[in-house]
Amino acid sequence: MAGCAPATSADSIHLTADAVPATITVLDELPLTPLGKPDKRTLRTRATSTPQPSMTDPS
């Protein structure tokens, strides 16, 4: 994109509270449908059924 500069540090990114996800799930790989597309149904199921470790602010 013309005119867009990449973010160079965390200080340059400001998100409103509603733009920050409540949880982040890390996967080794995306579940795929038989056609090779990401399986959104399986992703939703995993996100709601997997207990998330608590995240704390490192500062």
Z-matrix of the N, CA and C atoms (Angstrom, degrees):
N
C 1 1.442
C 2 1.519 1 109.88
N 3 1.270 2 116.16 1 133.87
C 4 1.454 3 120.64 2 178.51
C 5 1.515 4 110.06 3 -75.26
N 6 1.324 5 116.13 4 137.98
C 7 1.452 6 120.67 5 176.56
C 8 1.519 7 115.16 6 84.35
N 9 1.321 8 117.88 7 -0.15
C 10 1.467 9 120.62 8 179.82
C 11 1.523 10 108.83 9 -104.15
N 12 1.321 11 115.46 10 129.29
C 13 1.463 12 120.06 11 177.60
C 14 1.520 13 108.78 12 -104.53
N 15 1.330 14 118.39 13 141.22
C 16 1.469 15 119.94 14 178.52
C 17 1.524 16 111.08 15 -68.93
N 18 1.312 17 116.30 16 149.54
C 19 1.455 18 121.11 17 175.66
C 20 1.516 19 108.40 18 -69.13
N 21 1.327 20 116.44 19 133.56
C 22 1.458 21 119.60 20 -176.85
C 23 1.518 22 112.92 21 -104.78
N 24 1.324 23 117.61 22 -15.80
C 25 1.457 24 119.79 23 178.15
C 26 1.516 25 109.57 24 -154.57
N 27 1.320 26 115.63 25 164.24
C 28 1.462 27 120.32 26 179.46
C 29 1.517 28 111.00 27 -64.28
N 30 1.321 29 117.90 28 -26.22
C 31 1.459 30 121.15 29 179.56
C 32 1.524 31 112.59 30 -67.16
N 33 1.310 32 117.20 31 -22.68
C 34 1.455 33 119.56 32 -177.05
C 35 1.527 34 112.61 33 -87.38
N 36 1.328 35 117.95 34 -2.57
C 37 1.461 36 121.50 35 -179.28
C 38 1.520 37 108.81 36 -109.06
N 39 1.315 38 116.39 37 121.40
C 40 1.457 39 121.22 38 178.71
C 41 1.522 40 108.69 39 -124.96
N 42 1.319 41 116.64 40 117.42
C 43 1.453 42 121.62 41 179.34
C 44 1.520 43 109.56 42 -115.54
N 45 1.322 44 115.46 43 145.23
C 46 1.445 45 119.05 44 173.89
C 47 1.525 46 108.43 45 -75.07
N 48 1.313 47 117.31 46 159.41
C 49 1.469 48 121.65 47 -176.15
C 50 1.520 49 111.86 48 -57.44
N 51 1.328 50 118.63 49 -35.27
C 52 1.463 51 120.22 50 -178.82
C 53 1.529 52 112.60 51 -76.33
N 54 1.330 53 118.86 52 -9.97
C 55 1.459 54 122.08 53 178.24
C 56 1.523 55 112.42 54 -93.62
N 57 1.320 56 117.65 55 -7.18
C 58 1.462 57 122.08 56 -179.70
C 59 1.524 58 108.52 57 -95.81
N 60 1.344 59 118.66 58 126.73
C 61 1.462 60 120.08 59 -178.93
C 62 1.531 61 111.66 60 -65.83
N 63 1.328 62 116.12 61 147.11
C 64 1.466 63 121.34 62 178.96
C 65 1.520 64 110.86 63 -70.05
N 66 1.323 65 117.33 64 -36.51
C 67 1.463 66 121.88 65 178.16
C 68 1.524 67 109.19 66 -136.66
N 69 1.318 68 114.78 67 154.71
C 70 1.460 69 121.25 68 174.81
C 71 1.517 70 106.77 69 -127.33
N 72 1.320 71 116.40 70 124.68
C 73 1.455 72 121.75 71 179.91
C 74 1.522 73 108.52 72 -108.29
N 75 1.319 74 116.62 73 124.26
C 76 1.463 75 121.86 74 179.18
C 77 1.518 76 108.28 75 -98.56
N 78 1.319 77 116.42 76 127.08
C 79 1.457 78 122.65 77 179.65
C 80 1.520 79 110.22 78 -116.53
N 81 1.313 80 116.38 79 147.90
C 82 1.463 81 120.36 80 174.62
C 83 1.529 82 110.22 81 -68.26
N 84 1.330 83 115.77 82 -37.60
C 85 1.462 84 120.77 83 177.21
C 86 1.517 85 109.02 84 -154.62
N 87 1.327 86 115.94 85 156.21
C 88 1.459 87 120.70 86 178.55
C 89 1.521 88 110.44 87 -77.73
N 90 1.339 89 117.44 88 137.43
C 91 1.463 90 118.48 89 172.34
C 92 1.529 91 108.74 90 -70.90
N 93 1.319 92 115.86 91 136.93
C 94 1.461 93 120.76 92 -176.95
C 95 1.521 94 111.52 93 -116.45
N 96 1.321 95 115.28 94 150.64
C 97 1.461 96 121.56 95 173.33
C 98 1.535 97 107.50 96 -77.14
N 99 1.334 98 117.81 97 169.58
C 100 1.477 99 119.44 98 177.05
C 101 1.537 100 113.14 99 -58.66
N 102 1.336 101 117.60 100 -21.05
C 103 1.467 102 120.70 101 178.63
C 104 1.529 103 112.52 102 -89.63
N 105 1.341 104 117.70 103 0.96
C 106 1.447 105 121.13 104 177.07
C 107 1.520 106 115.19 105 88.87
N 108 1.328 107 117.47 106 7.82
C 109 1.463 108 121.12 107 178.52
C 110 1.528 109 109.30 108 -91.78
N 111 1.345 110 118.11 109 154.47
C 112 1.471 111 119.45 110 176.61
C 113 1.525 112 111.03 111 -58.95
N 114 1.323 113 116.80 112 133.25
C 115 1.461 114 122.66 113 -178.25
C 116 1.534 115 108.94 114 -88.39
N 117 1.331 116 116.69 115 93.92
C 118 1.465 117 122.32 116 -176.09
C 119 1.524 118 112.02 117 -63.69
N 120 1.314 119 117.59 118 -35.55
C 121 1.468 120 120.86 119 -179.81
C 122 1.536 121 110.49 120 -62.87
N 123 1.325 122 116.87 121 -45.11
C 124 1.457 123 121.04 122 178.91
C 125 1.527 124 110.66 123 -66.20
N 126 1.328 125 117.44 124 -38.85
C 127 1.462 126 120.66 125 177.89
C 128 1.528 127 111.22 126 -60.77
N 129 1.338 128 117.01 127 -44.80
C 130 1.468 129 120.46 128 178.67
C 131 1.524 130 110.88 129 -62.37
N 132 1.336 131 117.45 130 -41.55
C 133 1.452 132 121.79 131 -179.70
C 134 1.526 133 110.65 132 -63.96
N 135 1.316 134 117.34 133 -45.10
C 136 1.468 135 121.27 134 179.25
C 137 1.528 136 111.49 135 -64.22
N 138 1.316 137 117.07 136 -39.92
C 139 1.467 138 120.97 137 -177.68
C 140 1.520 139 111.53 138 -66.35
N 141 1.328 140 117.77 139 -33.68
C 142 1.462 141 120.16 140 -178.20
C 143 1.524 142 112.31 141 -88.80
N 144 1.335 143 118.42 142 -20.84
C 145 1.460 144 119.90 143 -176.04
C 146 1.523 145 113.70 144 -100.59
N 147 1.331 146 118.50 145 -16.19
C 148 1.451 147 121.95 146 -177.57
C 149 1.528 148 110.25 147 -89.56
N 150 1.342 149 118.37 148 122.82
C 151 1.461 150 118.97 149 176.80
C 152 1.515 151 110.02 150 -67.22
N 153 1.317 152 116.80 151 134.63
C 154 1.446 153 122.50 152 -177.45
C 155 1.525 154 110.39 153 -97.57
N 156 1.331 155 117.70 154 135.14
C 157 1.464 156 118.78 155 174.35
C 158 1.518 157 109.54 156 -67.52
N 159 1.313 158 117.09 157 148.25
C 160 1.454 159 119.57 158 -178.76
C 161 1.514 160 109.37 159 -72.75
N 162 1.306 161 115.43 160 139.06
C 163 1.461 162 121.98 161 178.81
C 164 1.520 163 107.51 162 -105.03
N 165 1.320 164 115.78 163 136.08
C 166 1.453 165 119.85 164 176.92
C 167 1.508 166 109.19 165 -121.17
N 168 1.295 167 115.69 166 154.48
C 169 1.457 168 122.03 167 178.77
C 170 1.525 169 108.22 168 -72.51
N 171 1.347 170 118.64 169 122.93
C 172 1.461 171 120.47 170 -176.58
C 173 1.527 172 114.23 171 -68.80
N 174 1.314 173 117.97 172 -14.26
C 175 1.477 174 119.12 173 -178.02
C 176 1.506 175 112.45 174 -88.84
